[in-house]
Amino acid sequence: MKSKKTLSIILMLLSTFMLAFAQILYKKGAASLQPDLTAIITNYNIIAGLGLYIIGAVVMTVAMKYNNLSTLYPILALCYIWVNIMASSMLGETMNINKWIGSALIILGVSAIGYGADKT
């Protein structure tokens, strides 16, 4: 039973990476977005982001099969951290002190919830 719970946490973490990367693809695709259906469906960044988002949602659903929702759902907050890191490295956005403090608080919060889940 413990191994399935560990697997569910790993799957949830994988899902957060996929969802965060999908956001990066959306941002890249938004640069050339036009209010035209043909332009939207041929925008490979938007389409790839949507596909990755769907795969991430499926992975998340599988993860939820093996663990408590109250344990897994807070892990989604890690998306904020991955997006900040990816936006900084892939899009050249700046990580200021407020983003670093916020990221540290998110990590502490997710860790506290995860640690508390082991005690139940």
Backbone hydrogen bonds in HBPLUS format (Angstrom, degrees):
<---DONOR---> <-ACCEPTOR-->    atom                        ^
c    i                          cat <-CA-CA->   ^        H-A-AA   ^      H-
h    n   atom  resd res      DA  || num        DHA   H-A  angle D-A-AA Bond
n    s   type  num  typ     dist DA aas  dist angle  dist       angle   num
A0005-LYS N   A0001-MET O   3.22 MM   4  6.57 149.0  2.32 145.3 153.8     1
A0006-THR N   A0002-LYS O   2.96 MM   4  6.25 154.5  2.03 149.0 156.2     2
A0007-LEU N   A0003-SER O   2.88 MM   4  6.06 157.8  1.93 142.3 148.8     3
A0008-SER N   A0004-LYS O   2.90 MM   4  6.07 150.8  1.99 139.3 147.0     4
A0009-ILE N   A0005-LYS O   3.12 MM   4  6.41 148.5  2.22 142.8 150.2     5
A0010-ILE N   A0006-THR O   3.01 MM   4  6.32 159.5  2.05 152.5 158.2     6
A0011-LEU N   A0007-LEU O   2.83 MM   4  6.07 160.7  1.87 153.9 159.4     7
A0012-MET N   A0008-SER O   2.93 MM   4  6.07 151.6  2.01 139.5 147.4     8
A0013-LEU N   A0009-ILE O   2.92 MM   4  6.19 155.8  1.98 147.9 154.2     9
A0014-LEU N   A0010-ILE O   2.91 MM   4  6.18 158.6  1.96 148.9 155.0    10
A0015-SER N   A0011-LEU O   2.86 MM   4  6.09 153.1  1.93 145.2 153.1    11
A0016-THR N   A0012-MET O   2.97 MM   4  6.32 148.6  2.07 144.9 152.8    12
A0017-PHE N   A0013-LEU O   3.14 MM   4  6.52 151.9  2.22 148.7 155.4    13
A0018-MET N   A0014-LEU O   3.05 MM   4  6.38 160.5  2.09 151.3 156.6    14
A0019-LEU N   A0015-SER O   2.87 MM   4  6.11 164.4  1.89 156.6 160.5    15
A0020-ALA N   A0016-THR O   2.95 MM   4  6.01 156.4  2.01 143.4 150.0    16
A0021-PHE N   A0017-PHE O   2.92 MM   4  6.09 162.8  1.95 150.3 155.1    17
A0022-ALA N   A0018-MET O   2.90 MM   4  6.08 148.9  2.00 144.6 153.7    18
A0023-GLN N   A0019-LEU O   3.16 MM   4  6.44 146.3  2.28 139.0 146.8    19
A0023-GLN N   A0020-ALA O   3.09 MM   3  5.14 120.2  2.46  94.8 109.3    20
A0024-ILE N   A0020-ALA O   3.18 MM   4  6.61 148.3  2.28 144.1 152.5    21
A0025-LEU N   A0021-PHE O   2.98 MM   4  6.33 155.8  2.04 149.7 156.1    22
A0026-TYR N   A0022-ALA O   2.88 MM   4  6.19 153.1  1.95 148.3 156.0    23
A0027-LYS N   A0023-GLN O   2.96 MM   4  6.22 159.4  2.00 148.1 153.0    24
A0028-LYS N   A0024-ILE O   2.95 MM   4  6.26 158.8  1.99 149.6 155.3    25
A0029-GLY N   A0025-LEU O   2.85 MM   4  6.03 158.5  1.89 148.7 155.2    26
A0030-ALA N   A0026-TYR O   2.78 MM   4  5.95 140.3  1.94 146.4 157.8    27
A0031-ALA N   A0028-LYS O   3.36 MM   3  5.70 146.7  2.47 103.2 111.3    28
A0032-SER N   A0029-GLY O   3.23 MM   3  5.88 146.7  2.35 113.7 120.5    29
A0033-LEU N   A0030-ALA O   3.20 MM   3  4.75 168.6  2.21 100.4 102.8    30
A0036-ASP N   A0034-GLN O   2.72 MM   2  5.44 142.5  1.85 103.0  92.6    31
A0039-ALA N   A0036-ASP O   3.02 MM   3  5.25 114.7  2.47 102.6 118.2    32
A0040-ILE N   A0036-ASP O   2.96 MM   4  6.27 149.1  2.06 153.4 163.3    33
A0041-ILE N   A0037-LEU O   2.94 MM   4  6.19 170.0  1.95 158.9 160.1    34
A0042-THR N   A0038-THR O   3.08 MM   4  6.12 126.4  2.38 138.4 150.8    35
A0043-ASN N   A0040-ILE O   3.14 MM   3  5.15 162.3  2.17 105.6 110.1    36
A0047-ILE N   A0043-ASN O   3.01 MM   4  6.29 167.8  2.02 159.5 163.4    37
A0048-ALA N   A0044-TYR O   2.82 MM   4  5.82 162.0  1.85 144.0 149.8    38
A0049-GLY N   A0045-ASN O   2.88 MM   4  5.93 155.5  1.94 142.0 149.5    39
A0050-LEU N   A0046-ILE O   2.89 MM   4  6.11 157.1  1.95 148.6 154.7    40
A0051-GLY N   A0047-ILE O   2.93 MM   4  6.18 160.9  1.97 149.5 154.7    41
A0052-LEU N   A0048-ALA O   2.86 MM   4  6.05 160.8  1.90 150.2 155.6    42
A0053-TYR N   A0049-GLY O   2.87 MM   4  6.00 150.6  1.95 144.7 153.2    43
A0054-ILE N   A0050-LEU O   2.99 MM   4  6.26 154.2  2.06 148.0 154.3    44
A0055-ILE N   A0051-GLY O   2.98 MM   4  6.27 162.9  2.01 150.7 155.2    45
A0056-GLY N   A0052-LEU O   2.83 MM   4  5.99 159.8  1.87 147.1 153.2    46
A0057-ALA N   A0053-TYR O   2.93 MM   4  6.16 147.9  2.04 142.3 150.8    47
A0058-VAL N   A0054-ILE O   3.01 MM   4  6.33 150.7  2.10 147.4 155.1    48
A0059-VAL N   A0055-ILE O   2.92 MM   4  6.22 163.3  1.95 155.6 159.8    49
A0060-MET N   A0056-GLY O   2.90 MM   4  6.07 155.2  1.96 143.6 150.9    50
A0061-THR N   A0057-ALA O   2.94 MM   4  6.15 152.0  2.02 141.6 149.0    51
A0062-VAL N   A0058-VAL O   2.99 MM   4  6.30 157.2  2.05 152.2 157.7    52
A0063-ALA N   A0059-VAL O   2.98 MM   4  6.25 156.1  2.04 146.6 153.5    53
A0064-MET N   A0060-MET O   3.01 MM   4  6.28 151.0  2.09 147.5 154.8    54
A0065-LYS N   A0062-VAL O   3.09 MM   3  5.33 147.5  2.20 103.6 113.4    55
A0066-TYR N   A0063-ALA O   3.11 MM   3  5.80 152.5  2.19 118.0 124.0    56
A0071-THR N   A0068-ASN O   3.11 MM   3  5.27 144.9  2.24 100.8 111.0    57
A0072-LEU N   A0068-ASN O   3.06 MM   4  6.36 162.0  2.09 153.5 158.1    58
A0073-TYR N   A0069-LEU O   2.87 MM   4  5.60 168.5  1.88 151.9 155.9    59
A0075-ILE N   A0072-LEU O   2.97 MM   3  5.51 143.1  2.11 115.5 126.3    60
A0076-LEU N   A0073-TYR O   2.97 MM   3  5.63 154.0  2.04 119.1 126.0    61
A0077-ALA N   A0074-PRO O   3.01 MM   3  5.65 156.6  2.07 115.1 121.6    62
A0078-LEU N   A0075-ILE O   2.92 MM   3  5.67 162.1  1.96 120.4 126.1    63
A0079-CYS N   A0076-LEU O   2.93 MM   3  5.68 164.4  1.95 120.2 125.3    64
A0080-TYR N   A0077-ALA O   3.13 MM   3  5.86 145.5  2.25 117.2 123.0    65
A0081-ILE N   A0078-LEU O   2.98 MM   3  5.20 123.0  2.31 102.0 116.2    66
A0082-TRP N   A0078-LEU O   3.03 MM   4  6.43 165.9  2.05 160.4 163.0    67
A0083-VAL N   A0079-CYS O   2.83 MM   4  5.95 163.4  1.86 155.3 160.1    68
A0084-ASN N   A0080-TYR O   3.12 MM   4  6.26 157.7  2.17 138.3 144.2    69
A0085-ILE N   A0081-ILE O   2.97 MM   4  6.27 165.0  1.99 157.0 160.7    70
A0086-MET N   A0082-TRP O   2.77 MM   4  5.91 168.3  1.79 155.7 159.6    71
A0087-ALA N   A0083-VAL O   2.76 MM   4  5.74 159.7  1.80 148.6 155.1    72
A0088-SER N   A0084-ASN O   3.01 MM   4  6.07 148.5  2.11 139.5 147.9    73
A0089-SER N   A0085-ILE O   2.98 MM   4  6.24 162.0  2.01 149.3 153.9    74
A0090-MET N   A0086-MET O   2.67 MM   4  5.53 161.1  1.70 153.0 158.8    75
A0091-LEU N   A0087-ALA O   3.00 MM   4  4.86 140.5  2.16 113.5 124.7    76
A0093-GLU N   A0087-ALA O   3.04 MM   6  5.55 165.2  2.07 135.4 131.2    77
A0099-LYS N   A0096-ASN O   3.11 MM   3  5.45 121.5  2.47 104.6 118.0    78
A0100-TRP N   A0096-ASN O   3.13 MM   4  6.51 156.2  2.19 151.8 158.9    79
A0101-ILE N   A0097-ILE O   2.89 MM   4  6.12 162.8  1.92 153.0 157.4    80
A0102-GLY N   A0098-ASN O   2.88 MM   4  6.01 163.0  1.91 146.1 151.5    81
A0103-SER N   A0099-LYS O   2.86 MM   4  5.98 154.7  1.92 143.5 150.6    82
A0104-ALA N   A0100-TRP O   2.96 MM   4  6.19 157.0  2.02 147.1 153.1    83
A0105-LEU N   A0101-ILE O   2.96 MM   4  6.24 155.4  2.02 150.0 156.8    84
A0106-ILE N   A0102-GLY O   2.94 MM   4  6.21 151.6  2.02 146.9 154.8    85
A0107-ILE N   A0103-SER O   2.98 MM   4  6.26 163.0  2.01 151.3 155.4    86
A0108-LEU N   A0104-ALA O   2.95 MM   4  6.19 160.8  1.98 148.5 153.9    87
A0109-GLY N   A0105-LEU O   2.87 MM   4  6.05 158.8  1.91 146.2 152.3    88
A0110-VAL N   A0106-ILE O   2.86 MM   4  6.08 170.0  1.87 159.3 161.3    89
A0111-SER N   A0107-ILE O   2.90 MM   4  5.97 158.3  1.95 146.7 153.5    90
A0112-ALA N   A0108-LEU O   2.86 MM   4  6.02 157.2  1.91 147.5 153.7    91
A0113-ILE N   A0109-GLY O   2.99 MM   4  6.23 161.1  2.03 150.7 155.4    92
A0114-GLY N   A0110-VAL O   2.90 MM   4  6.05 161.2  1.94 147.4 153.3    93
A0115-TYR N   A0111-SER O   2.76 MM   4  5.91 160.4  1.80 151.8 157.5    94
A0116-GLY N   A0112-ALA O   2.89 MM   4  5.98 156.7  1.95 143.0 149.9    95
A0117-ALA N   A0113-ILE O   2.95 MM   4  6.14 136.6  2.15 140.8 152.2    96
A0118-ASP N   A0115-TYR O   3.21 MM   3  5.44 133.2  2.44 100.0 111.4    97
A0119-LYS N   A0116-GLY O   3.17 MM   3  5.28 143.7  2.31  98.2 108.6    98
A0120-THR N   A0117-ALA O   3.35 MM   3  5.60 162.7  2.38 105.3 110.3    99
